[in-house]
Amino acid sequence: MCNHCVIENVKQNMLSRRSLFKGMAFAGAAVAAGGVSKPVLAQQSPSKVVDLTHAYDETFPTFDGNPGIEYEWAVKFEGNGYQLHKLTIFEHTGTHIDAPFHFSADGKSVDQIEPQQLVAPLAIIDITDRAKEDANAMVEAADVEAWISANGEIPRGAVVALRSGWAKKVGEPAFRNDGEGKFAFPGFAKSATDLLATLDVAAIGVDTLSLDPGNSADFAVHNSWLPGGRYGIECLNNLEELPVTGATIMVGAPKHKRGTGGPARVLALV
């Protein structure tokens, strides 16, 4: 099936579901006789918090191969009674956010990402088995459609994450490169992100070094997803501890002005 056909098919199915849900909502409102609904998180009782963030230092793998963070003592404990570092940090290191401004001359900077986009339902698309066979495996539009068929519609404002098992390689050269030293890691296909954009998804995330697969020559996902006002999360950790649906993600985005992104503490509530 062509990408356009897949997108139209999913949109029609979701419109049908939403019509059903609206009818249910009106019926519920009549029974409740004007009762006020609670916030989403107030309706849940999370039993576990999962840290989706890598601890990192100057040895953490980066796209350009240079250290993403450097430490310099500004004050030492001896003689002062306290201590602190001066840090030099490249924005795109460790578990981090790509803001729209990263691939757009006039896109939103990281401090301008709306708070409601940082606490969201989390949908996980698993391609672990495929990634074992192909280091540059991708989430395709068909994978999104299959996820919806199995789990129901993706909530508006959700974060959709690719799970490939790649986070376990973070201490190995294979996290970044293949045996020939070429970039090799899973990512999203543009067909998938084009579809997700029509479903009002707020962000995409990966447990790899980049939203695009390692062998991408044109950064098609970065160049289309980010300028559309959406953001990305790279180098997620511990996605294996989560169900493919039902978790809530909390993204502790940095808030420095004019930022193209930055390291983030990312948590999931289950």
C-alpha positions, 0 to 999 in steps of 0.5 A: 500500500502506498504511503498516501493510502496508508495515511488516508486509511488511518485518518478515516479509521480514527475519524470513525473512532473519534465520532464514537468516542464523542457520542460516548462523551455526550452520553457520559456528560448527560449522566454526570449532569454537568460534573467537571472531569478531572485532569488526566493524571488525577485519574491515574495511580502510577505504581512505578517511575521509570528513568528514561535518561542516560547518565552521561559524561565526556565519554558519552557517544555524540554525533560528531564524535567530540565530547558533549560535556567538559568539566572545570573546577570553579570552586574546590571544597578544600579551603572553601567548604563547598564546590562547583564545576564550570560546565561546557555543554553542547546542547545535543548530548546525552538524553536530549531534546531537539527543538524546532529551532535545531532545523529551522531558522525561525522555529521555536527554541527549547524554552518556547516548547509548550508545557503541555507538550512535555507531559504526555501519553507515551506510545512505543513502537517496537522494532527490536527484532528488525534492528537485530537484522538491520542496524539502520532499521526504521519505523515505517508508516505501516508500523504506525498503522499496525500499532493503531490496529493493535492498541487503538488510536494514538492520543492527541499530543502524545509522544511516540517513541521508537524502541530498538534495544539500542540503548544497551549498546551505549557503552560500545562503538556499535551504538554509533557505527558499524564495523566499517566505521559508518553511522549505523543505528535505527530511526524513523522513516519520513513516511511514519513521521508524515503520518504521525504529523496528521495525528497531532502527535507532539513529539517523537523519541528514539533510543538511538543517536538520531531521529533519522537512521544512521545511513540517512543522507538527507536528515529527512525526518529532522528537516520535516518534523522539527520545522513543523513546530514539533520536537524530538527526544534522542538517546532515550533509555530503559524503554524496555521497562515500559508497556507499548501503551498506557505510560505517561512521559514527563520531559524535563526540558531545559529552558535556556533562551535561544536554545536549539535543544539540550540535555533533559531528564526524562521520566515515565509513569506507569 
